[in-house]
Amino acid sequence: MVLLSKRSVVEPFHAMDILAQATLRRQAGHPVISMAVGQPVNPAPRAALEAARAALLHGRVGYTDALGMVELREGLADYYRRRHSVEVDPRRIGVTTGSSAGFNLAFLALFDAGDAVAIARPGYPAYRNILKALGLKVVEVPVNAETQFTLTPQSLEAAQDREGVRLKGVLLASPANPTGTVTGRAQLRQLSDYCNGHGITLISDEIYHGLTYAGDEASALEVGDQAVIINSFSKYYCMTGWRIGWMVLPEDMVRPIECLAQSLYISAPELSQIAATAALTADAELEVYKEGYRANRDFLQVRLPQLGLPLLSPMDGAFYAYVDVGRFTNDSMDFARRLLSDTNVATTPGLDFDPVDGHRALRLSYAGSMADMVEATRRIEGWIR
Ligand SMILES: Cc1ncc(COP(=O)(O)O)c(C=O)c1O
């Protein structure tokens, strides 16, 4: 028998389990609508596909510098100029294998085993799992209407008092998964100032940037220069499977991250970096996709409460509705499984995002077509009644 490490014992990502179940059903010929996994149905932008095709004609796909191709890093510096009016030295930008690799690198560079890092609850489950696997202490801070569904200096103080720890890091996503919360510029500044004043590193997950429908979308770069920014081509750019993300690093973190990246990953895939560089020019096409998500959001935020599924948080950004299923069940995992097997609508149990209250919650991704939203809610209505 293999003796496994204690740190490898992390919760399964239930969304992926539901996805596997949905794939089996689809293969068996069932008309599955997937609202389980957070990925756009749209393909990568045309410019990205063309650039990848052209690169393949040369045939040679190799390693790049550990922190990524110069063209991509320069393109990303331009992204901050265009979108946030912030000047970033391209040398502070590191390209990663999806933002997922960025989290590993950031946590390894910033924290030692046993250090305490705060995340929001509900929040993206991989945060908890990666932190735990690296031997860090996860401090889950509840976010709710009282905290405007985001982390605040007050809620961080309260969590530290409650758990008897001092934080080394705070990880905030805006827009957030699964709540859709957009943490506005003023709130972000408060959080950044609090972290800077208390020797805490703020890690700002900006992977849903570009997908804000209400509220002001700000980068932590706009309110301070100490935060670590993590972002990705997976969501706005519709490139989940290309596995390209990036980090913007404080100056003195660049070399340590480069050394870690050299050994952990060598580099992000070159072909994907070439495609990602071209994707940065595709805003016009991507804005059309975004308008599609907005229409889905407008539809669902009226329709879901009508079905007895009230929203647990406002749908301001990303592409998720997080709803209360407490009227129907106390076991969101069982609810999601039955919903899938009875109606072929795949959703994600709240348990993924919130081990405490998630048994009464469900997340629905609306990165699909309007026709799917209409049909999925029609099936749910017939099933729930
Ligand atoms: C909040 C958040 N951060 C990070 C990720 C990871 O994305 P990727 O590794 O594809 O960049 C996801 C994926 O769903 C997410 O929801």
PDBQT file of the ligand as one rigid body, heavy atoms in Angstrom, charges set to zero:
ROOT
HETATM    1  C1  LIG A 401     -11.482  32.667  -8.882  1.00  0.00    +0.000 C 
HETATM    2  C2  LIG A 401     -10.672  31.759  -9.751  1.00  0.00    +0.000 A 
HETATM    3  N1  LIG A 401      -9.342  31.864  -9.732  1.00  0.00    +0.000 NA
HETATM    4  C3  LIG A 401      -8.589  31.040 -10.477  1.00  0.00    +0.000 A 
HETATM    5  C4  LIG A 401      -9.118  30.075 -11.301  1.00  0.00    +0.000 A 
HETATM    6  C5  LIG A 401      -8.194  29.171 -12.096  1.00  0.00    +0.000 C 
HETATM    7  O1  LIG A 401      -8.162  29.455 -13.440  1.00  0.00    +0.000 OA
HETATM    8  P1  LIG A 401      -6.991  29.123 -14.470  1.00  0.00    +0.000 P 
HETATM    9  O2  LIG A 401      -5.986  28.237 -13.805  1.00  0.00    +0.000 OA
HETATM   10  O3  LIG A 401      -7.675  28.473 -15.612  1.00  0.00    +0.000 OA
HETATM   11  O4  LIG A 401      -6.379  30.443 -14.832  1.00  0.00    +0.000 OA
HETATM   12  C6  LIG A 401     -10.517  29.950 -11.373  1.00  0.00    +0.000 A 
HETATM   13  C7  LIG A 401     -11.135  28.919 -12.235  1.00  0.00    +0.000 C 
HETATM   14  O5  LIG A 401     -12.311  28.704 -12.240  1.00  0.00    +0.000 OA
HETATM   15  C8  LIG A 401     -11.297  30.814 -10.566  1.00  0.00    +0.000 A 
HETATM   16  O6  LIG A 401     -12.646  30.738 -10.572  1.00  0.00    +0.000 OA
ENDROOT
TORSDOF 0
